[in-house]
Amino acid sequence: MHENKMKVLRDSVRKLLHRGATTNLKNALRKTHPSDIAHLFRYFEFHEQKSLLDMVPEIERVADILAELEADSVPGLAVLLDKDYLVTIVREMANDDSAEFIRCLPDELAEDILSQLQDDHEDGTEELLGYDEDTAGGIMSTDVFSLGQNLTVKEAIAALQDSEDYEMVFYVYVTDEHNHLVGVLSLRQLLTVPPQTKLSDIMSTNVMRVRTDMDQEEVAALVAKYNILAIPVVDDQGKLLGLITVDDVIDVMRDEATEDILRMAGTTEEEMLLGYKSLRIARLRLPWLLTTLVGGVVTGTLMWHFKATLEQAIMLISFIPVITGMGGNVGSQTSTILVRGFATGRVDFSMLQRIFLKELRVGLIMGIVCGLTIATVATVWHQNAYFGIVVGVAMVTAITLAACMGVLVTAFFKKVGIDPAIASSPIVQTVNDITGILIYFSTATLFLPYLLK
């Protein structure tokens, strides 16, 4: 929903809720898409959310709303709802949605709900809860439609017409008698061949598939790369277990992008789940601030080491923030680009040398431009051409090195199995502050006799 329309809806619902205009509220909610209602809930307290949910009579619609809620909103609202009512809602959800919903609940409540699920839906939900939530098995739906390879096209079409309880049928997956995935068909193929043709005669055996333990980010990259609407999930023996559809992939891409951005800022998604718990949020942020603090101490130590140079040429202090700031910015830019490249699959280690040389050239070009600019400023300001040379050379070197460090540090983190997003801000910037100061004062010490003239 458009932002302005959402604001109007939010204000209208708030006024109607405070007035107790139940009939008007029911009408407004009935006309609003479940996703928009879920978005609307973030602007209301949990008891108000419950009141709004009570005005939605259709249990299927309630299930759709709760399935769209942000993870941090689920526990606070769920504890206000009757357990039997929650069980009924969970049974109405697709099993991948119900598994994700149950994962967000407090442990005791989640166990109570699982113990009350007695039908086939429980089996699918419990199966999904057995997989890591960040894997293909954790995000797949087990309501996957498949047909036996010995069926005819006529029988397949008849089966398709009765497939309303399954995930959307984008493709027809074909299995053998042991449920091994052996082929795939498009709906168009079924409609353009003779009715008595066997599926095994027209299916494609080259089926894009993923295993249950594949990371969800890799699954999303595959779907994006090959522009497919769904991808089947199989076990180690190739048996068809589930299906991941494009709507699940979009959620994964959004969550992974959010995670990367938060890590670049030196925090995690857990902070969002903690709400206003200041002490625990501070504990999450502190490690990265302490990393920067250590870097600052090292930088100060280096400046103290060069105190003789600084005492004799106090004008050097004028450009310390410029040298360190420019190096840090360039390093962060390079690192951010590379992090995103790794995340989307557009960059791998086979391309690293080419990327390094490209960033080296880019850093050198930017360094020369910025170096000439700052050298001119330094010369005019302090009336000393040698000082301009010192600042200019330091700037060129610092920026070029920062661009290279952005590649090397990020690649190192990726190589050792640590998410490279954490290297973007705190590590790269700290390293570049240290190297920037070292380059600046080393150059100044080299030219010190000329600076004193």
Phi, psi and omega in degrees: 000142180300146185303318181294320179294322178296321179295318179297315180298315181300313180295320180295314181296319180298316180295315180295323180293317180291331179277346183074027181279076187299314183299313180295324179294317179300319179295319180295317181291326180294330182271355185258138180295142179308322179296322179289325176295317178299319177296322181297325185300331184296344181266004183235154175291163184298321179292330176288322176300318179298318179299319179293320180295325179295340181271000177260105187286328185281120182296328178296322180290321177299317179299319179297321180295311182294329179292337181265355182294149172294147185303324183287346180270340188295309185301315183298323179280319186298322183292344179272348183264150177296140184298317179297322178296319178297319179299317179298319179296313182300323179294336180277345182278154167298147189296333176290323177291320180294322178296317179295320179297314182295325178300331183277346184280156171303146187306314184295317179294320179298318179295321179297318181292316179298323181291338181269349179280116188246348185265189182298334181299326180300317183302315180296319180294313180297324178298316180293323179293343178282346179264155173298135186294344180261014180249171178301320179297327182285335183251357182283162170255134179274356177277065184258137181269128177215161181228152178287145185293342182269359177289154174271166179300319180300315179292325179295316180296319178298319179294323179298323181293342179253020188261027186292340181275000182259169170304158179310133183270097176273320180228158176257113180271138186247133182235161175270189184293344179256015179068020172286137178286117185241347181190175179214148179227151170268157178297328180298320180299321181296329185270354186241013178235160180302143185301331184271002179292136177281146180299326181296339181276339185240353183286155172266129181272353178270085186257123173291126184213163176227156177268160185299333184267004178290138179298140184299331179292323177292322177299313180299320179296322178295313180298318180292320183294318186260003176053048178254154184270342179202157179219130182283154180243131182234164176267190183298332181268001179086013178282138181287121182249328185190189185216138174247121183260167188297331179294324176293323181294321178299318178298319179298313180300318179296315182295319181293320178296318178298317180298317180296317181296318179296321180291326176297331179274001178083025177219187182223172179294339179302329180300322179296323182288340183276353177061244185250026180279088191300317184297314182289325177295317178299322180295327178290322184279331188303319182305321182283327175292322179293327175299314178296322179298316178299318177300321178295321178295318178298318178299316178297323178297319178296318179297323178294323178298326180261024184299328180297318178296316182294322180294324183277335180226075186299339181296343179300331184296337183300327189247010177300311180299326182291313182298310182292320181296315181294318178298316179298318180296315181296317179299319180293321178300310181298315181297318180298317179298317182290321177302315180293324178297316176297319184295322182270355180083006181278350180231135171220178187291339177292339181263359191297320180297317179296319179294319179299314180294324178296313180293329176298315179293317179298315179299321180294318179297311180296321180297318180296315180298309181292324180296315178297322180295310184289330177295320178296316179298314182296319180296313182293318184295310186257004176054044181214109183295327180294324177295321176300320179295316180302309182294318181296313179297317179298320180294314180300313182294316183296315182292317179297314180294323180297319178298320179291319180295325178301323178285311187294314182294316180296316179295323179298313179300318180296321184293321183273004175088014176259136181305119184293348179299331181289344182277342191304300185266296190295317186283306183300316183295320179295315179299318182289329174298316181294312181293325179298314178296317181298316180294315184299309184283331175295317178296318180296319179297322179295323183261010187305317179303326181280335180286338185270356182283000000 
